[in-house]
Amino acid sequence: MPSELPSDTHTPSRIGMIWAQTTEGVIGADGGMPWHVPEDLAHFKELTHGHPVIMGRRTWDSFPERFRPLPGRTNIVLSRNREAAEQMRQAGAVVVPGFQEALDAAIEADGLDLIWVIGGATLFDQALDVATLAEVTVIESTASGDTYAPALNDQWTRTAVDQHEGYRFERWERGGERA
Ligand SMILES: NC(=O)c1ccc[n+]([C@@H]2O[C@H](COP(=O)([O-])OP(=O)(O)OC[C@H]3O[C@@H](n4cnc5c(N)ncnc54)[C@H](OP(=O)(O)O)[C@@H]3O)[C@@H](O)[C@H]2O)c1
């Protein structure tokens, strides 16, 4: 058996999704997130650092300019808009025209162990059938919004919960053992 994957093997071992939501499933409002939980941002950074991250153009737009591209991660952004794509490339993003191209770019960027899909809702919808991991922060907030978390069907099992004051970190796995 070869000890390393051959270079033409384009199958990452794991695709994860990561998001924060209210208890009602809101993930976004007016192009942003309707809460401020620094511990969640630290958690996001800790988990995604060193791995390629895939996002939709509106999620890229939601980051303040000084925070993008997210450091220490290849930022892969999906867009069909040529002008926006050129601007994002100049700012340091890898811009691709579709989800499969995003996965290919992530693998190219050393994403053979773990690739993160970081939103928004349109990206989670596309990743749902190929992802096997979801890291979900549930924020105890009644904020309303216009963008919602994907529904995880019964193939998904919550495998870990870490409760904190006002929020909890949940890990969900497709085909995982119940915690
Ligand atoms: N709470 C969280 O964890 C979290 C995480 C991420 C985002 N958010 C929030 O979610 C909201 C944004 O999410 P969203 O669902 O509205 O937008 P989104 O998924 O971030 O971006 C949508 C855009 O991505 C591009 N796109 C998506 N699929 C594509 C495909 N297959 N091929 C080519 N381009 C594609 C298109 O860009 P073009 O229009 O340029 O063609 C599309 O308009 C914001 O409020 C943000 O703050 C929250």
PDBQT file of the ligand as one rigid body, heavy atoms in Angstrom, charges set to zero:
ROOT
HETATM    1  N1  LIG A 201     -24.054  32.832  11.336  1.00  0.00    +0.000 N 
HETATM    2  C1  LIG A 201     -23.129  32.306  10.542  1.00  0.00    +0.000 C 
HETATM    3  O1  LIG A 201     -22.380  31.409  10.935  1.00  0.00    +0.000 OA
HETATM    4  C2  LIG A 201     -23.003  32.808   9.144  1.00  0.00    +0.000 A 
HETATM    5  C3  LIG A 201     -22.057  32.254   8.266  1.00  0.00    +0.000 A 
HETATM    6  C4  LIG A 201     -21.966  32.759   6.967  1.00  0.00    +0.000 A 
HETATM    7  C5  LIG A 201     -22.821  33.771   6.570  1.00  0.00    +0.000 A 
HETATM    8  N2  LIG A 201     -23.719  34.281   7.438  1.00  0.00    +0.000 N 
HETATM    9  C6  LIG A 201     -24.676  35.322   7.017  1.00  0.00    +0.000 C 
HETATM   10  O2  LIG A 201     -25.416  34.808   5.929  1.00  0.00    +0.000 OA
HETATM   11  C7  LIG A 201     -25.737  35.883   5.023  1.00  0.00    +0.000 C 
HETATM   12  C8  LIG A 201     -25.161  35.568   3.659  1.00  0.00    +0.000 C 
HETATM   13  O3  LIG A 201     -25.630  34.299   3.224  1.00  0.00    +0.000 OA
HETATM   14  P1  LIG A 201     -26.429  34.101   1.854  1.00  0.00    +0.000 P 
HETATM   15  O4  LIG A 201     -26.987  32.722   1.851  1.00  0.00    +0.000 OA
HETATM   16  O5  LIG A 201     -27.337  35.267   1.658  1.00  0.00    +0.000 OA
HETATM   17  O6  LIG A 201     -25.293  34.285   0.748  1.00  0.00    +0.000 OA
HETATM   18  P2  LIG A 201     -23.928  33.466   0.463  1.00  0.00    +0.000 P 
HETATM   19  O7  LIG A 201     -24.218  32.011   0.395  1.00  0.00    +0.000 OA
HETATM   20  O8  LIG A 201     -22.857  33.919   1.387  1.00  0.00    +0.000 OA
HETATM   21  O9  LIG A 201     -23.531  34.061  -0.980  1.00  0.00    +0.000 OA
HETATM   22  C9  LIG A 201     -24.408  33.881  -2.068  1.00  0.00    +0.000 C 
HETATM   23  C10 LIG A 201     -23.639  34.222  -3.338  1.00  0.00    +0.000 C 
HETATM   24  O10 LIG A 201     -22.605  33.257  -3.557  1.00  0.00    +0.000 OA
HETATM   25  C11 LIG A 201     -22.461  33.020  -4.959  1.00  0.00    +0.000 C 
HETATM   26  N3  LIG A 201     -22.799  31.614  -5.221  1.00  0.00    +0.000 N 
HETATM   27  C12 LIG A 201     -23.473  30.744  -4.429  1.00  0.00    +0.000 A 
HETATM   28  N4  LIG A 201     -23.541  29.532  -5.008  1.00  0.00    +0.000 NA
HETATM   29  C13 LIG A 201     -22.884  29.635  -6.203  1.00  0.00    +0.000 A 
HETATM   30  C14 LIG A 201     -22.603  28.711  -7.241  1.00  0.00    +0.000 A 
HETATM   31  N5  LIG A 201     -22.984  27.419  -7.174  1.00  0.00    +0.000 N 
HETATM   32  N6  LIG A 201     -21.908  29.157  -8.305  1.00  0.00    +0.000 NA
HETATM   33  C15 LIG A 201     -21.471  30.440  -8.368  1.00  0.00    +0.000 A 
HETATM   34  N7  LIG A 201     -21.709  31.373  -7.410  1.00  0.00    +0.000 NA
HETATM   35  C16 LIG A 201     -22.409  30.961  -6.337  1.00  0.00    +0.000 A 
HETATM   36  C17 LIG A 201     -23.365  34.005  -5.652  1.00  0.00    +0.000 C 
HETATM   37  O11 LIG A 201     -22.578  35.184  -5.788  1.00  0.00    +0.000 OA
HETATM   38  P3  LIG A 201     -22.776  36.287  -6.950  1.00  0.00    +0.000 P 
HETATM   39  O12 LIG A 201     -24.063  36.981  -6.609  1.00  0.00    +0.000 OA
HETATM   40  O13 LIG A 201     -21.567  37.171  -6.814  1.00  0.00    +0.000 OA
HETATM   41  O14 LIG A 201     -22.823  35.543  -8.250  1.00  0.00    +0.000 OA
HETATM   42  C18 LIG A 201     -24.468  34.193  -4.612  1.00  0.00    +0.000 C 
HETATM   43  O15 LIG A 201     -25.191  35.413  -4.791  1.00  0.00    +0.000 OA
HETATM   44  C19 LIG A 201     -25.145  37.137   5.663  1.00  0.00    +0.000 C 
HETATM   45  O16 LIG A 201     -26.128  37.728   6.486  1.00  0.00    +0.000 OA
HETATM   46  C20 LIG A 201     -24.012  36.584   6.523  1.00  0.00    +0.000 C 
HETATM   47  O17 LIG A 201     -23.673  37.458   7.595  1.00  0.00    +0.000 OA
HETATM   48  C21 LIG A 201     -23.832  33.821   8.709  1.00  0.00    +0.000 A 
ENDROOT
TORSDOF 0
